[in-house]
Amino acid sequence: MNAKEFLDSAYQINQDATKEVDYRNATSRAYYAAYHGCKKLVNEPAVMGASHEKVIIALKNSSHQEKRSIGNSLQQIKASRVWADYQLDNSFPRSESNKVLEIVKRLYNLNKL
């Protein structure tokens, strides 16, 4: 299995979505597609296998502008994933899952992941 399969699954879930739980699941799968892709961009032994936050920090602190941008995007969609997975009392709209999918799609289309 590869990280892009999470993105394909996210698109399928979102396309077939009829309930809020579907938007939340699509967002979560899309985030993990990005996260696993981003881990490959971090070549520091201290970060490999590290927490999600350490991967984000490593990217945002990179000397390469493109990696910093990717780190910012990953941080943004992580916040959406946390909302989707943990903030169950706050409604989660389809527009949010669409936004996350577009960000992750852009990262993959630009061959950044």
C-alpha positions in Angstrom: 0.0 0.0 0.0 1.1 3.6 -0.6 0.1 6.9 0.7 -1.8 7.9 -2.4 -4.3 5.1 -1.8 -5.5 7.0 1.2 -6.2 10.0 -1.1 -8.0 7.8 -3.6 -10.1 6.4 -0.7 -10.8 10.0 0.6 -12.1 11.0 -2.9 -14.4 8.0 -3.1 -15.7 8.6 0.4 -16.3 12.3 -0.3 -17.9 11.6 -3.7 -20.4 9.1 -2.1 -20.9 11.2 1.0 -24.4 11.6 2.3 -23.7 12.4 6.0 -21.3 14.5 8.1 -19.4 11.4 9.2 -18.5 10.8 5.5 -17.0 14.3 5.3 -15.0 13.7 8.5 -13.7 10.3 7.2 -12.7 11.8 3.9 -10.8 14.6 5.6 -9.0 12.1 7.9 -8.0 9.8 5.0 -6.8 12.8 2.9 -4.7 14.1 5.8 -3.0 10.7 6.2 -2.3 10.6 2.5 -0.5 14.0 2.9 1.2 13.0 6.2 2.7 9.8 4.9 3.8 11.6 1.7 5.4 14.3 3.7 7.3 11.9 6.0 9.3 10.9 2.9 10.5 14.5 2.4 12.1 14.6 5.9 15.4 12.9 5.8 16.4 13.6 9.4 16.9 10.5 11.5 15.5 12.3 14.6 12.2 12.9 12.7 11.7 9.5 11.0 9.0 7.7 13.0 8.4 10.8 15.0 5.2 12.5 15.9 3.1 14.3 13.3 4.1 17.6 14.9 7.8 16.9 14.5 7.3 16.2 10.8 5.5 19.5 10.4 8.2 21.4 12.4 11.0 19.8 10.4 9.3 20.9 7.1 8.5 24.4 8.3 12.1 24.8 9.5 13.6 23.6 6.2 16.0 25.8 4.3 13.9 25.0 1.2 11.0 27.3 0.6 9.0 24.6 -1.1 9.3 22.3 2.0 8.3 25.2 4.3 5.2 25.7 2.2 4.4 22.0 2.4 4.8 22.1 6.1 2.4 25.0 6.3 -0.1 23.1 4.2 0.3 20.0 6.4 -0.3 22.0 9.5 -3.4 23.5 8.0 -4.9 20.2 7.1 -3.9 18.6 10.4 -6.1 21.2 12.1 -9.0 20.1 9.9 -8.3 16.5 10.7 -8.3 17.2 14.4 -11.6 19.0 14.0 -13.0 16.1 12.0 -11.8 13.4 14.4 -12.1 15.0 17.8 -14.5 18.0 17.8 -17.7 16.0 17.5 -19.9 18.7 19.0 -18.9 21.1 16.2 -20.6 20.4 12.9 -18.2 19.6 10.0 -19.3 20.8 6.6 -18.7 19.2 3.2 -16.9 22.4 2.2 -14.1 21.7 4.8 -13.5 18.2 3.4 -13.5 19.6 -0.1 -10.9 22.2 0.9 -8.7 19.6 2.5 -8.9 17.3 -0.6 -8.0 20.2 -2.9 -4.9 21.0 -0.8 -3.7 17.4 -0.8 -4.5 17.0 -4.5 -2.4 20.1 -5.2 0.5 18.7 -3.3 0.3 15.4 -5.2 -0.2 17.1 -8.6 2.8 19.3 -8.1 4.8 16.1 -7.5 5.7 17.4 -4.0 4.7 14.1 -2.4 
